[in-house]
Each structure stands twice: as structure tokens, then as C-alpha cells.
Amino acid sequence: MPRLSEERREERRRHILTSAWSCFSRNGFHATSMDDVIAATGMSSSAVYRYFRSKDDLIDAAADEALTLFGDLFERLLERRPTPSPAEVLRTMAAEAHDRGKSQPYDLTRIAIQAWGEALRSPELEGRTRTFYLGVRDKLAELARRWREEGTLASTADPEKVATVLMTLMPGLLVGRHLVTPVDADQLVGGLSSLALALGGASRP
């Protein structure tokens, strides 16, 4: 029997992953069994286990993919020239949280929420998650430094504090979409603008 090419092996691995993501999106990590994933792939159990030894391996891969989703979002924002304004960044974040997964059989934003809980029980995943979010905060701090240099932010603004606020918003947008009510861009920008005015007034003597 001819050996599979590297490209074909990667295609099979990706097919198993996306099948698992569909199951996890629908039923969650712990209500999904390996048999569910194997059935979704249409492959034999031995073929699936050749790529992933256990459901925990699939959960780790799903969590990493969901985290990478947001890292890529902020990387794309950093690459844009001219630098996107704070309002543009907020609108992009809101759109990503609102629209991601709508045209696919799986929704990585649902998996991201599950991955946070999974990280609380898995020290290894917790460490990777923390490292990832610290990296996201660094990207957001770089955006904030550009805003300060370009005069969008006050010269006294602290990029690290701005980055912390922006990073904290993303989980809230996902919770809003899946557990409360979706937050649209106008709500996000308008609410933060109102808070900025209130906080600015409170800081004046």
C-alpha cells in the first residue's frame, strides 16, 4: 500500500480536527466522546487514533486553534497602514466576536469559552493560555504606542493600561454573544466613549 504524502496526511489531520470542532461546538468537550468524533470523520477508529491518541489531544488542539484565532486578528491589525483607529479596532473586535463561525459547521468562539474552563483544570493548558494572552496584550500595547505617537492618544497615556482594557473586552464580547445578548460595534464604541467622558471628568480637580 503506498505511503501517504505529507500533504495528504495534513489534510486528514485537519479533517479530524474540524470534525472534532463541530462536535465540540455542538455538545461541548465533556459531552463529546471519541466515538462521536470518529463517526463525524467518516474514518476508521484506527485511522483517527493514528493522528490523535485521545480526546484530550483533540481538546488541546481545539483550544490552541481558538486562541490563535484572536492572536491572528490583532496581528492583522498591527500590519495595517495607516494604523487603524481605536474605534476601528473596537469595531473589528465586535465583528469578529459576532460573525466568526456563522459560515462554518463549527464555531471556534464557542470553543474558546470552553477552553478557558479547561485551562483551569489543566496546568499545561493554563500555562499556554497565559503565555498567549500576554502575547496578545503585547500586540495591543504596540497598537496603543502607535496611537500615542500619532497623537490619537494623549502623550501621557499608558499603552500597557490601554492594552489591558482592550484585551479584557474580547472575552466579554464572546460571553455577550453566546450567553447574554450580542454586543454590536456601536454599543461598544458608544459605551466606552461615555465611560471615557465620565472618567475624564472624575479625574479633573
Secondary structure as GFF3:
##gff-version 3
##sequence-region A 1 205
A	DSSP	alpha_helix	6	27	.	.	.	ID=ss1
A	DSSP	alpha_helix	34	41	.	.	.	ID=ss2
A	DSSP	alpha_helix	45	51	.	.	.	ID=ss3
A	DSSP	alpha_helix	55	79	.	.	.	ID=ss4
A	DSSP	alpha_helix	86	99	.	.	.	ID=ss5
A	DSSP	alpha_helix	108	121	.	.	.	ID=ss6
A	DSSP	alpha_helix	123	150	.	.	.	ID=ss7
A	DSSP	alpha_helix	159	179	.	.	.	ID=ss8
A	DSSP	alpha_helix	185	203	.	.	.	ID=ss9
###
